[in-house]
Amino acid sequence: MELDRLTDREFDALYPLKINKLSSTHWTPMEIAKKAIGFMVRDSETRVLDIGSGSGKFCLVAAGCSTGQIYGVEKRESLIRLSRKMAAQLGLRVNFIHADIKSISFKEFDSFYFFNSFGENLDLTDSLDRENSIDENAYQENCRFLHGLWEEVPNGTRVVTYCEEEKIVPDQFILIKSEAKGKLKFWEKRF
Ligand SMILES: C[S@@+](CC[C@H](N)C(=O)[O-])C[C@H]1O[C@@H](n2cnc3c(N)ncnc32)[C@H](O)[C@@H]1O
C-alpha cells in the first residue's frame, strides 16, 4: 500500500470504527504528519519520538514517508496494541512503547513531535475513554515536566508542535517556521 497517496478518510478507514471516529479530534492529519516528519528526519540515523502516540497514526505515516527511526510512547495499552497491529498489517517498522512519558529518557531521541497530548485534562470533547477528566493542575504539571525534559536535550534537537501554545517549548528553541495557519510549528534548539 502506498501510504503517502492515501487520503485521511482512506487511512482512518483502516481503523476500527470507534477509533476512526476520533480522528478529526485526536489523530494527526496525513498532510500535517508528512510536513512534520520532513523537518524532523535528517537521515536514517535520526530517532523520532511521538509524545503520546495514540492510535499510532502520526508514527505510521512518518515511518511510511521517511527513513528515520520512529518511536511512539503512549500510556493507554489498548492503543499500543492497536498501533502494533496496524504497523504489522502495513509492514512498517515503528517502536511503540507502552509507558507514561515521565518514564522516558529524552536523551535517546533527536526530534520530538507533540500534538495536544495533555489536552484531555482541559477538554472532554470526543473523550478517548473514561480516564478523561478535567484537571487544570494535572495539565500544568505535565506541561512543566515536558518543558523540563526539553531543557536538557542537546543543541540541534528538533521539535514539531501541532495545535500547541508557543510556551510549551523552552526559550532555547528557535521558531524556524510555522504552517497550517500557525497551528504547525517547527522548532530547533540553538542555545
Ligand atoms: C491528541 S492524541 C495524539 C496522537 C498521536 N500523536 C497523533 O498525532 O496521531 C494524544 C495522546 O497522548 C496520550 N497521552 C496523554 N498523556 C500521556 C502521558 N503522560 N504519557 C503517554 N501518553 C500520553 C493520550 O492517551 C493520547 O492517546
The ligand as a Tripos MOL2 file, in Angstrom:
@<TRIPOS>MOLECULE
LIG
   27    29     1     0     0
SMALL
NO_CHARGES

@<TRIPOS>ATOM
      1 C1         -4.0810   14.0200   20.7470 C.3       1 LIG1
      2 S1         -3.5320   12.3270   20.8600 S.3       1 LIG1
      3 C2         -2.2610   12.3800   19.6160 C.3       1 LIG1
      4 C3         -1.9640   11.0380   18.9860 C.3       1 LIG1
      5 C4         -0.8290   10.9980   18.0010 C.3       1 LIG1
      6 N1          0.3390   11.7110   18.4820 N.3       1 LIG1
      7 C5         -1.2290   11.5490   16.6570 C.2       1 LIG1
      8 O1         -0.9060   12.7060   16.4350 O.co2     1 LIG1
      9 O2         -1.8500   10.8780   15.8270 O.co2     1 LIG1
     10 C6         -2.6260   12.3600   22.4190 C.3       1 LIG1
     11 C7         -2.3100   11.0150   23.0550 C.3       1 LIG1
     12 O3         -1.4280   11.2450   24.1610 O.3       1 LIG1
     13 C8         -1.6370   10.2370   25.1240 C.3       1 LIG1
     14 N2         -1.0870   10.6990   26.4100 N.ar      1 LIG1
     15 C9         -1.5580   11.6950   27.1990 C.ar      1 LIG1
     16 N3         -0.7820   11.8390   28.2880 N.ar      1 LIG1
     17 C10         0.2100   10.9210   28.1960 C.ar      1 LIG1
     18 C11         1.3220   10.5690   29.0350 C.ar      1 LIG1
     19 N4          1.5560   11.2300   30.1830 N.pl3     1 LIG1
     20 N5          2.1300    9.5560   28.6420 N.ar      1 LIG1
     21 C12         1.8840    8.8810   27.4820 C.ar      1 LIG1
     22 N6          0.8380    9.1600   26.6430 N.ar      1 LIG1
     23 C13         0.0160   10.1680   26.9920 C.ar      1 LIG1
     24 C14        -3.1480   10.0460   25.1230 C.3       1 LIG1
     25 O4         -3.5170    8.7920   25.6560 O.3       1 LIG1
     26 C15        -3.4840   10.2150   23.6320 C.3       1 LIG1
     27 O5         -3.5650    8.9750   23.0090 O.3       1 LIG1
@<TRIPOS>BOND
     1     1     2 1
     2     2     3 1
     3     2    10 1
     4     3     4 1
     5     4     5 1
     6     5     6 1
     7     5     7 1
     8     7     8 2
     9     7     9 1
    10    10    11 1
    11    11    12 1
    12    11    26 1
    13    12    13 1
    14    13    14 1
    15    13    24 1
    16    14    15 ar
    17    14    23 ar
    18    15    16 ar
    19    16    17 ar
    20    17    18 ar
    21    17    23 ar
    22    18    19 1
    23    18    20 ar
    24    20    21 ar
    25    21    22 ar
    26    22    23 ar
    27    24    25 1
    28    24    26 1
    29    26    27 1
@<TRIPOS>SUBSTRUCTURE
     1 LIG1         1 GROUP 0 **** ****
